[in-house]
Amino acid sequence: MKRVKIVSTGSYLPEKVLTNHDLEKMVDTSDEWITTRTGIKERHIAAENEATSDLILKAAKKALEKANLKPEDLDGIIVATITPDNTYPSTACWVQKGLGLDNIPVFDIAAACTGFIYGLIMAESLIKSGLMKRVLVAGADTLSKFTNWEDRSTCVLFGDGAGVAIVEESDDESGIISRCWGANGNLGDLLIQPAGGSKMPPTKETVEKKLHTVHMEGNKVFRWAVRYMSEAALKVIKLAGMKGEDVDLFIPHQANIRIIEQARKYANIPPEKTYIVIDKIANISAATIPIALDMAIDEGRVKKGDILVFDAFGGGFTWGAILLKW
Ligand code: ACO
């Protein structure tokens, strides 16, 4: 069976940049604390009138243009996000509308920061089953809109943005070679937006208590993240019959530089083959990997035939990794 490959990427970061020094004026924190504990220096913040689908549309148009494709060439759209425009309709429906399409299947998936990897695996399955030929997979989040800007333990961590990949059947050796994914709902309470859903619908009280924002037990999340990201990276490398040193570029989810470092070491991938951009974009949840990939391509870090590994964990808990030949 033929492999499934990424034929084009695009990304978009909102114009507004919020630096650690800006945050020093908002909460009791310091550039030194944020940099040493997380690796983050700055993040992009969506404008008030910019929803998640708006960011995706900008990234999608770039990806289509690069591939010399029209929106009509797409058979499906998968959007990975935990910050949808609305509970319903899906953000994918807004993206479809924005692209001027009206008759292909489109849907959202919620796997937090692992969303883009889940989306790619879904797209691969749809293409291999023959149901679709070409799928647009987006990872996008606007977590700044669901952040408690008075909580220093979370507000320094996140940014906004969108990344997109267009995926289709490969005509050569390039494409996805191995993948793994999983979830453990027992850990759901460690990283959660408590209100706004059917468990706790929004009320005046939930808004006053800021229960519609990110709540996280950082230390515990950190430990599980290291374990799941480390194991997932090593698993796809082993499934492909390779070793860490065979990887040309490791593009991990960028939540914390220390988590990346531990996962990289566990999978035996050299530091110079690890793509780090957390300093400039912070944690953009599902968007982090596709944005990082798009940046790496623009910088000439990805060449034909290279072995790439994507690796992520996220709220849920969810985790997943993909190894592919470019
Ligand atoms: N500035 C200054 N001090 C701070 C800040 C801040 N922004 N935040 C916390 N502190 C303080 C704490 O209050 C604590 O002080 P205390 O010792 O007086 O009580 C001290 O710093 C140490 O706090 P810890 O939480 O132990 O710090 P830690 O080294 O664990 O770093 C962090 C915290 C960065 C949140 C880390 O735990 C982490 O990265 N966890 C994983 C987060 C993550 O990856 N989340 C993914 C979410 S993605 C998604 O799915 C939406």
Boltz pocket constraint, residues with backbone or C-beta under 6 A from the ligand:
constraints:
  - pocket:
      binder: B
      contacts: [[A, 28], [A, 29], [A, 30], [A, 33], [A, 34], [A, 37], [A, 38], [A, 112], [A, 113], [A, 152], [A, 153], [A, 154], [A, 156], [A, 191], [A, 216], [A, 217], [A, 218], [A, 219], [A, 221], [A, 222], [A, 225], [A, 255], [A, 256], [A, 283], [A, 285], [A, 313], [A, 314], [A, 315]]
      max_distance: 6.0
